[in-house]
Amino acid sequence: MKPAQNLIAAGIAATVLMAVVVVVAGVWSGIGDSDISGAGWLALALGVVITLGLGVGLMALVFISSRRGYDEAARKED
């Protein structure tokens, strides 16, 4: 991709992210009394961090496996 395309893609992604944040904030405030304790925020944060770490780790393994050719042996047809 060209740098201009990267900038456009990043702008679109940022716009979509902001739209999602606005919608979620509106829905959350419309729920009413939804207080979360400190333990709840901690559990939420740990869940997000662990899920992102797992996703990043698994995707890294996919790319490493693909680039080093480990997948080629499974695709060979005799």
Secondary structure, 3 states (H helix, E strand, C coil): CCHHHHHHHHHHHHHHHHHHHHHHHHHHHHHCCCCCCHHHHHHHHHHHHHHHHHHHHHHHHHHHHHHHCCCHHHHCCC
